[in-house]
């Protein structure tokens, strides 16, 4: 197995990880929105909203990091050709 196949598998793996991270982001947003809707006090609603923003930002940073890895893998694959 040459390096070309390794980079192709790496690209597939990274794309799967990006998709899973997007699913986790969606799931977290949904759960936190449910908590916001069920919260009775203003302070708890505000806390859940902050958590929702923070979690979304964490997921966005993770997705950006994976996208950078994907671009690097694509460049390395292009060098092999």
BAMARBA-233578 format. One line per 8 residues: number of its first residue (from 1); for each residue x, z, y of N, C-alpha, C. Coordinates in steps of 0.001 Angstrom, whole numbers, plus 500000, padded with zeros to 6 digits. Layout:
# residues N
NUM) X,Z,Y,X,Z,Y,X,Z,Y ~ ...
***
This chain:
# residues 81
1) 500848,500000,498825,500000,500000,500000,500893,500000,501237 ~ 500720,499009,502077,501538,498893,503270,500975,499677,504434 ~ 501715,499673,505509,501286,500430,506677,500017,499836,507292 ~ 499792,498549,507075,498598,497901,507601,497337,498561,507026 ~ 497347,498803,505722,496193,499431,505078,496030,500882,505535 ~ 497133,501538,505751,497077,502928,506217,496379,502992,507571 ~ 496744,502107,508490,496131,502102,509814,494661,501719,509737 ~ 494313,500805,508840,492908,500428,508689,492085,501614,508199
9) 492616,502357,507226,491909,503544,506730,491822,504609,507809 ~ 492885,504737,508590,492903,505720,509667,491828,505387,510701 ~ 491679,504122,511025,490669,503689,511994,489270,504017,511479 ~ 489022,503749,510215,487718,504052,509620,487449,505555,509678 ~ 488458,506346,509342,488326,507795,509339,488027,508323,510742 ~ 488723,507813,511719,488519,508275,513101,487115,507909,513572 ~ 486645,506716,513236,485286,506318,513628,484242,507237,513005 ~ 484462,507635,511759,483539,508571,511101,483558,509923,511799
17) 484745,510383,512180,484863,511664,512866,484173,511625,514230 ~ 484268,510502,514929,483580,510353,516217,482071,510433,516009 ~ 481573,509748,514991,480132,509776,514710,479665,511195,514376 ~ 480451,511924,513580,480086,513298,513225,480096,514196,514450 ~ 481056,513998,515333,481135,514814,516552,479930,514540,517442 ~ 479496,513288,517521,478306,512960,518313,477056,513600,517711 ~ 476989,513626,516382,475860,514286,515717,475864,515785,516017 ~ 477045,516403,515966,477141,517830,516270,476738,518108,517717
25) 477128,517233,518628,476767,517396,520038,475246,517346,520192 ~ 474633,516388,519549,473183,516251,519621,472485,517473,519030 ~ 472968,517934,517892,472393,519109,517234,472520,520344,518121 ~ 473709,520570,518676,473926,521726,519552,473021,521665,520776 ~ 472902,520479,521383,472038,520332,522560,470593,520656,522214 ~ 470150,520172,521060,468775,520415,520637,468526,521902,520417 ~ 469432,522572,519723,469255,523997,519436,469283,524832,520715 ~ 470195,524496,521608,470264,525263,522860,469037,524999,523731
33) 468519,523779,523702,467299,523488,524464,466124,524302,523914 ~ 466067,524446,522598,465013,525268,522000,465148,526720,522450 ~ 466380,527218,522508,466605,528595,522964,466201,528760,524426 ~ 466511,527745,525239,466133,527798,526660,464616,527872,526773 ~ 463919,527070,525992,462456,527045,526067,461825,528351,525581 ~ 462468,529017,524616,461933,530269,524076,462319,531489,524895 ~ 463340,531369,525715,463835,532525,526477,462765,533007,527456 ~ 462715,534320,527591,461694,534891,528474,462250,535297,529834
41) 463509,535686,529873,464054,536121,531161,464841,534988,531822 ~ 464897,535055,533125,465607,534051,533910,467098,534082,533588 ~ 467636,535271,533421,469075,535386,533171,469456,534801,531802 ~ 468618,535002,530802,468948,534435,529486,468820,532917,529514 ~ 467831,532400,530248,467710,530939,530381,468956,530362,531050 ~ 469413,531027,532096,470605,530559,532802,471829,530612,531888 ~ 471920,531660,531100,473038,531792,530167,473032,530662,529138 ~ 471861,530370,528582,471759,529281,527605,472078,527929,528241
49) 471657,527759,529491,471968,526490,530176,473477,526325,530358 ~ 474158,527420,530727,475621,527366,530870,476275,527051,529527 ~ 475766,527703,528469,476303,527431,527134,476113,525970,526754 ~ 474954,525425,527097,474655,524032,526765,475641,523092,527463 ~ 475900,523346,528731,476844,522515,529491,478259,522653,528919 ~ 478654,523888,528618,479999,524124,528072,480183,523450,526718 ~ 479194,523585,525856,479292,522965,524519,479341,521449,524623 ~ 478522,520877,525497,478523,519423,525674,479897,518962,526160
57) 480496,519724,527068,481825,519373,527575,482869,519468,526461 ~ 482762,520478,525600,483690,520609,524471,483584,519396,523550 ~ 482359,519004,523246,482156,517845,522380,482686,516568,523048 ~ 482446,516445,524348,482940,515257,525068,484466,515177,525034 ~ 485128,516321,525210,486593,516335,525145,487081,515959,523752 ~ 486410,516461,522735,486792,516129,521359,486611,514637,521096 ~ 485515,514070,521578,485255,512639,521392,486299,511813,522130 ~ 486653,512216,523336,487681,511490,524092,489017,511523,523371
65) 489373,512669,522807,490619,512779,522053,490617,511863,520837 ~ 489487,511817,520151,489389,510939,518988,489449,509465,519400 ~ 488859,509138,520536,488905,507759,521013,490335,507347,521373 ~ 491111,508279,521909,492520,507986,522191,493279,507743,520891 ~ 492987,508571,519861,493615,508365,518562,493236,507009,517985 ~ 491984,506616,518182,491511,505326,517690,492251,504176,518370 ~ 492416,504268,519671,493139,503220,520397,494589,503125,519929 ~ 495212,504273,519708,496591,504287,519225,496690,503639,517851
73) 495746,503979,516971,495746,503395,515630,495525,501888,515698 ~ 494660,501441,516598,494425,499997,516754,495686,499287,517250 ~ 496390,499916,518194,497629,499325,518694,498671,499247,517599 ~ 498779,500303,516798,499749,500313,515696,499392,499247,514663 ~ 498111,499062,514400,497676,498028,513467,498031,496645,514010 ~ 497837,496450,515302,498167,495156,515905,499664,494863,515808 ~ 500479,495902,515913,501934,495721,515794,502332,495293,514388 ~ 501556,495735,513397,501880,495403,512000,501556,493959,511662
81) 500663,493352,512382,500207,492001,512049,501185,490958,512453
***
